[in-house]
Amino acid sequence: MDINIKTDSKKSLFKKINIKKYITLKNIIAIIAFILLCVCYYQSEMASRAASKSKEIITIGSHQFTYSSFAGVYSAIMTIILISWVVFYRTFGFYTAMSILTVRTIRLFRTLVHSHYSTSMLPAIFLTFSAIVSVLLIYLQYEKRQKAQAKHRKELEEFTKEIMGAFSKCIDGKDPYTNGHSRRVAKYTRMLAQRLGESDETIEKFYNIALLHDIGKIGIPEAILTKPGKLTTEEFDVIKSHASRGYEILKDVKIQEDIAAGAHYHHERFDGKGYPEGLSGTNIPWVARIISVADTFDAMSSTRPYRQKLPLEFIAAEIENCASSQFDPKVVKAFLSLYLEGAFADLA
């Protein structure tokens, strides 16, 4: 079979970096705040150093103070800023604060040695060490909470996968001829999404959506699903209703984004002649366009009541011929590149 498609066997060592992902309001504010923090630190350090060396007298009301007595005030202000920085910017704030406090500690000890261990330096040293302890405690508490949240999130993800897997078994159990169909379609969807360059997070999301793409078949009578002969027009209309039924079942599920899209639109065609909405081109959700190819491939490579499974070469040719009509040509190209690499050889 001659497949008119160019494939690139070279794999990129680096994934494309989406710069727009990092240009967010939060990141811009963090950069501005970091610059201001550095300016404040420099100014407070200079003011503290100048104050500690000054013998100038300042009169406030009826009280007189030496300018050097304000050196600790500048250090205290800087300490409050650093602790606030850790509270607001977590890990980045922690490393920034610890770097600044380390530099300050070194400077204080050098000054202490050069001033022959003057006791006037002790409050600043004590304040700096207090700041280090505070920053460490805040950050350790944050890390503990992050680990607890990560553990809870992982448990929730595992629970979600188990529930989806159980539902997929229920769906496939309706028809002994399609047993394992949902998991195979999810597997092929994952392979296609990987080849199409999706992120790991998106790939797993698409896998989960594909697992439940046929959930609407739960409401279809088994007599129609397993009928060995040709379906009547009325029976085919009942079969087609599984797309809308699936959407109605999944539309209120919020734990997985776009979970209903695969069930609702996986029988739409790129040329607009599909069902249930008659969407075309890029109006069809991306995940549904991928599932459509995966679903058709599994249907043709599996034995059904009305026919035996078809040869891989014939399936690949049919899918190629349906590019831009039934399927998105980008997804077809990804499928054919996998086919040429022998990704489906174990099905032969």
Secondary structure, DSSP 8 states (H G I E B T S, - for coil): ------------SS----GGGT--HHHHHHHHHHHHHHHHHHHHHHHHHHHHH---EEEETTEEEEGGGGHHHHHHHHHHHHHHHHHHHHHHHHHHHHHHHHHHHHHHHHHHHHTTS-GGGHHHHHHHHHHHHHHHHHHHHHHHHHHHHHHHHHHHHHHHHHHHHHHHHHHHTT-GGGTTHHHHHHHHHHHHHHHTT--HHHHHHHHHHHHTTTGGGGGS-HHHHT--S---HHHHHHHHTHHHHHHHHHTT--SSTTHHHHHHHTT--TTS--SSS---GGGS-HHHHHHHHHHHHHHHTS-BTTB----HHHHHHHHHHTBTTTB-HHHHHHHHHHHHTTTTGGG-
